[in-house]
Amino acid sequence: MANIPSELVSHQQKVCRLYKRAVRCIEDWFHKTHDRRYQIALLRERFDKNKDIKDLKYAKYLLKEGEKEYFSKIHYQPITFAQSITGTAYGRESYTPDWALDYWHPLEKAMYPKYFACREQMKDEYMKWYFETYPEEKKKIDDH
């Protein structure tokens, strides 16, 4: 029971996914826009030719043959998007905590006077609220 599918995929979804993968494969092989668009148009014609098939057994056969053809023509080094999981920039966004702005040089802060004035006001309001809510913390800070 370890292989229970989390979702059932319809035949239509399988065909759509195959089409999208085939288009991406064409994009890997053809780099000039007019060549790529021509090949995608030919591919779309092949898919549209078989879209009205009522016999599900034959449709599954065509899908299986399409998968075989896709795997035989797949590119040896497919293009990956930089932010995708296999991309080179995946997970590169680093989180900068808010307190890092407290250590900016005054000349850097002077470039954004409105922002830092508003920020200082918000910090003062937050500290006032925090010490009213948790008075024992104020005592700990005063003891140091």
N, C-alpha and C positions, 0 to 999 in steps of 0.2 A: 504494500500500500504506500510505498515511498514515492511512487510516481503519479500521484493524483494531480491532474492539471488544475491550476488555480483559476483558469478561465477557459471557456469553450470558445474556440475560434471558428467562425463560420467559413464556408468555402469562399464566399465573397471577400472576406477579410484576408484569407490566404492569397487569393489572386491579387488583391490590392498590394499586399506586402511584397509579393513576388515582382509585381510591376515596379514598385518603388526601388527595390534592390537592383532590378535590371537597368533602370534609368541611372542609378548611381554607378553601376558598372560601365555603362556607356560613357558617363562623364569621366570615368577614370581613363578610358581608352582614347577618347576624342577630345582634344584640347581646344581646337578651333570651334568657335561658336556655331558657325553655319554647318559644319560637319556634324557636330553633336546634335543640333536641332533636327537635322535630316534623319539621323539614325534613330532619334527618339520618336520622330513621326512614323518611321517604318515600324518600330516596335509597337507603337500605339495602334497602328493599323492591324498588326497581327493579333493583338489582344481584342480589338473591337470585332474582328472577323469571327471570333469564337464566343462572343458574349451572350448570344441568344441560344446556346445549347441547353436543351431541357434534360437530356440524359445525364444524370449525375455520375454514373459510372464512367462515361466517356469524358466528362468534365474533370473528374479526378485523375484520369489517365493523362489528359492534357496538362494538368497542373504538375503531375509528377515528371512528365517529359520537359516541361518548362523549367522545373527545378534542376533537372539534369543538365539542360543546356546552359542555365545560369552558372552552375558550378564548373562546367567545362570552359566557360569564357570569362570567369572571374579574373580580375587583374591581380598580378603578383604583388603589387604594392598599392593598395587602394588609398585614395585620398581620405584623410580623416580631418574632421573639423577640430580646430585648436581647443575649443572648450568642451568637446565631448570626452567621454571617459578614456578613450584611447588616444586622445589628442595630447599635444605637447604642453599646452597651457592649462590642463585640467587641474583644478584645485590650487591655482597659484594666487588667488586673491587672499591676501593676508589680512587678518583682522587687526586693526589698530585700536587699542582701547582708548576710551575718552580721556583718561588721565594723562595721556601722552601730550595733549595740547597744553597742559599745565607747564610743561618743560620747554615750550617754545621760547625763543629769544624775544626780548621786547621789540626788536626791530621787525621780526616776523609778525608779531601780534599787531604792530602798528599798521601793517598792510590791510588788516581787516578790523577796523575799529568798532564798527557796529556789531559784528558777530561776537567779538570778545567782550564787549560791554554787556550785551544780552546774556552771554554765557556766564559771566561773573555774577550778574544779578540772579540768574537761575540757580547757580551754585549756592549763593547765600540763602536763597529761599529754601532750597533743599536741606541745607545744613540746619537752618532754623527749625524746619519741620521735623528733621531726624532727631535733634536733641530734645525737642518737645515730646516726641513719641517715645524715645528711649533715653531718659535722663541719666540712667546709670552709665551710659557710654560717655557722657560729658565728664563724669567724675573720673573715669579711667584715663581720659585724655589729659585732664587737669593734673592728675597724679604724676604723669611722666614729666 
